[in-house]
Amino acid sequence: MRPLRNDLPSEATPPPDPEEIRPQIAKFVAVTSGVFIGLWILVHIAGYLITDSAGFAEWVHSPRHHAANLPALLFGIAAVFWSRMSLPVLRVLELFTAVALPCSMALALGDGVPGAALFALAGTLVLFVHAALVPASVGWAILVSACSWLGWLIPSALTEAQVPQGMAPAAYWALWMGWGALTILVASTVVGRQERLRREKRRLERLGQYSLGEKLGEGGMGVVYRAQHHLLRRPAALKLLSHGRHDPETLARFEREAQLSSELRHPNTISVFDFGLTPGGSFYYVMELLDGCDLQRLVDRMGPLPIPRAIHVLRQVASALHAAHERGLVHRDIKPAHIFLCRGLPPDHAKVLDFGLVRDSLDERGDASKRGLLVGTPAYMAPEQATDPGATPAAADLYALGCVGHFLLTGAPPFAGGSRDVLLGHRELDARLASEINPEVRPELDALIAALMAKSPDERPVAAEVEATLGALAIRPEFRWTASDAEREWIGVPGTERRGAAARQATLVQVELNPTVRPGLWG
C-alpha cells in the first residue's frame, strides 16, 4: 500500500477557484451598496425629523445629496447580474465600489456640512466587509483599501469638510490619515489570515492527485466525497476512513475492502482506481462515481419493478456474484441498498456495492464467529448465517439474492417484524410466493426464488445456474427489457443521486448467539 503525499509546499497549493471568488465579489458589491443606500435613507429620515437645523435639512434634500447615492444604486443593480460577468470585470467592479462609494459620499457632504466622521466610519466598514468576504492576496487588499480610503479623504479635504471647533485642520486631517493607515493595516491583516486559512483548506482538501468536493454520504466505516483527479479531470468518489476508527482491526478491514473491490474486475461491481494512506494515517480509496439510485430507494419511491426489469437487474447481480464466487469471495450482505441502478450508459446497469463484509471463503473463520456474533441484515440473511456465522458459504449470497428478487417483485422483503421474528422466519417458515402478492409474477420466477430461498444451502442453485436461468427468461418476448424501456422508467424518478460505493449508510445488526439482538453500524 502506497502512502498518500499531502505535504505539498505552499507555493504548490492550487490557486483559488474563480468560481469561488466571483460570487464573493458580487456579495461584497451588494452589501457595500446596501450599506450606503441604507445610510442615505437614515440621513434622509433625519432630515425630516431634525427641524432646528435649516442648513442640514436643506443639504439632505439637495440634488447633490441625492446624486451621491446614484453609484451605490448602480453598483447594487450590477451585483445582481454577477453571474454573467467575467472575473476581470468583477475585479474592476470591486475596485470601483471600494473607491467610488466613499468618494461620492465625501463629495455629497460639501463645504462645512457635518457628518465627516460618520461617513469615515462607513468607509472603514467597507474595508472590513471587503476583508471578510472577498478572497484576495494581501497586495490586492492593500491596493483596494488604500484607494478606498483616499477616495474618501481627498474629496473631503478639497471640499473643506467641517473641522471641529478649536482643532487645527492639519491635526484633524493627520488624525484621519492615521485612522486610515490603521484601518488598512487591520484589513490587510485580516485578508492575509483569511487567505492562509483558505490555502490550508485547499491543501487539506487536496488528497494527493485528488481534490475533494461535496460529501456524498457517510457509513459506519467511512465518509464518501465527490472527488476529481487533477490531471485527468476524471470525476470519482473518494472514501475516507472516519475519524476515530483508526485502530489496527478497522484499518485492516478497510484495506481489505479496497483490495477485494479492486480484484473484482466485473462490469457489475464497483471499479476502484486508487487507494493509500494520508499523512495522518487515514486510509482512503478512490472509486467510480455512479449516477442513479439504489434499489431500496427506487422501490420505496416507485413500487415493485416491472417483471422484465426485475429479471434484467437480478441477472446482472447473479453475474457479479458468479465472478466473486469463482475467486472464492462471498459478499455476505446482498440487499437492495447494496445494489445500485445506474440511469445512463447504458440505463439500468446494476452495480453491486459495499464489500465491507466480504470474506474469502477459503480463509479461516473470521472475528465475528470467534466472538459468537453474526453480522448482517436480518431481512436478507440465510438461515445458516444465524446458526453458524463462521461458515458463510457462497450459497448465503444466493439466498439473499432470492430475498432481493422477492422484494423487487412485491415491494417488501419475504419476512416482516422485529429482527428476532425475521431470523426465525428465515430459519423455520416458508416465504409467501411472490405471485400471491403480485399476480403478474410468472410461475418460472416463483420457482427460481423458491429455489434460491431453500433452507438447505445444498438445495440452492449456484450463481452460474441462476445467471443462465435468468438469461433464458430475458430473451423471451414477454420478458425482454430494452434500453428504451429503461429510459422510460427513469423519466420522473425523483431524487436520483451521484455516489460511490457505501455512500449510503448501511444499517446492520450484530446478533449474539445467546440470542440477544443489538443494533450496530457498519460501512
Stockholm file with secondary structure:
# STOCKHOLM 1.0

chainA/1-523         MRPLRNDLPSEATPPPDPEEIRPQIAKFVAVTSGVFIGLWILVHIAGYLITDSAGFAEWVHSPRHHAANLPALLFGIAAVFWSRMSLPVLRVLELFTAVALPCSMALALGDGVPGAALFALAGTLVLFVHAALVPASVGWAILVSACSWLGWLIPSALTEAQVPQGMAPAAYWALWMGWGALTILVASTVVGRQERLRREKRRLERLGQYSLGEKLGEGGMGVVYRAQHHLLRRPAALKLLSHGRHDPETLARFEREAQLSSELRHPNTISVFDFGLTPGGSFYYVMELLDGCDLQRLVDRMGPLPIPRAIHVLRQVASALHAAHERGLVHRDIKPAHIFLCRGLPPDHAKVLDFGLVRDSLDERGDASKRGLLVGTPAYMAPEQATDPGATPAAADLYALGCVGHFLLTGAPPFAGGSRDVLLGHRELDARLASEINPEVRPELDALIAALMAKSPDERPVAAEVEATLGALAIRPEFRWTASDAEREWIGVPGTERRGAAARQATLVQVELNPTVRPGLWG
#=GR chainA/1-523 SS CCBCCCCCCGGGSCCCCHHHHHHHHHHHHHHHHHHHHHHHHHHHHHHHHCCSCHHHHHHHTSHHHHHTTHHHHHHHHHHHTGGGSCHHHHHHHHHHHHHHHHHHHHHHHCTTCSCHHHHHHHHHHHHHHHHHHCCCCHHHHHHHHHHHHHHHHHHHHHTTCCCCTTSCHHHHHHHHHHHHHHHHHHHHHHHHHHHHHHHHHHHHHEETTEEEEEEEEECSSEEEEEEEETTTCCEEEEEEECTTCCSHHHHHHHHHHHHHHHHCCCTTBCCEEEEEECTTSCEEEEECCEEEEEHHHHHHHHCSCCHHHHHHHHHHHHHHHHHHHHTTEECSCCCGGGEEEESSSSTTEEEECCCTTCEETTSCCCHHHHTTEEEECGGGCCHHHHHCTTCCCHHHHHHHHHHHHHHHHHSSCSCCSSHHHHHHHHHHCCCCCHHHHCTTCCHHHHHHHHHHTCSSGGGSCCHHHHHHHHHHHHTSGGGCCCHHHHHHHHTTCTTCEEECTTCSCEEEEEEESSSCEEEEEEC
#=GC SS_cons         CCBCCCCCCGGGSCCCCHHHHHHHHHHHHHHHHHHHHHHHHHHHHHHHHCCSCHHHHHHHTSHHHHHTTHHHHHHHHHHHTGGGSCHHHHHHHHHHHHHHHHHHHHHHHCTTCSCHHHHHHHHHHHHHHHHHHCCCCHHHHHHHHHHHHHHHHHHHHHTTCCCCTTSCHHHHHHHHHHHHHHHHHHHHHHHHHHHHHHHHHHHHHEETTEEEEEEEEECSSEEEEEEEETTTCCEEEEEEECTTCCSHHHHHHHHHHHHHHHHCCCTTBCCEEEEEECTTSCEEEEECCEEEEEHHHHHHHHCSCCHHHHHHHHHHHHHHHHHHHHTTEECSCCCGGGEEEESSSSTTEEEECCCTTCEETTSCCCHHHHTTEEEECGGGCCHHHHHCTTCCCHHHHHHHHHHHHHHHHHSSCSCCSSHHHHHHHHHHCCCCCHHHHCTTCCHHHHHHHHHHTCSSGGGSCCHHHHHHHHHHHHTSGGGCCCHHHHHHHHTTCTTCEEECTTCSCEEEEEEESSSCEEEEEEC
//
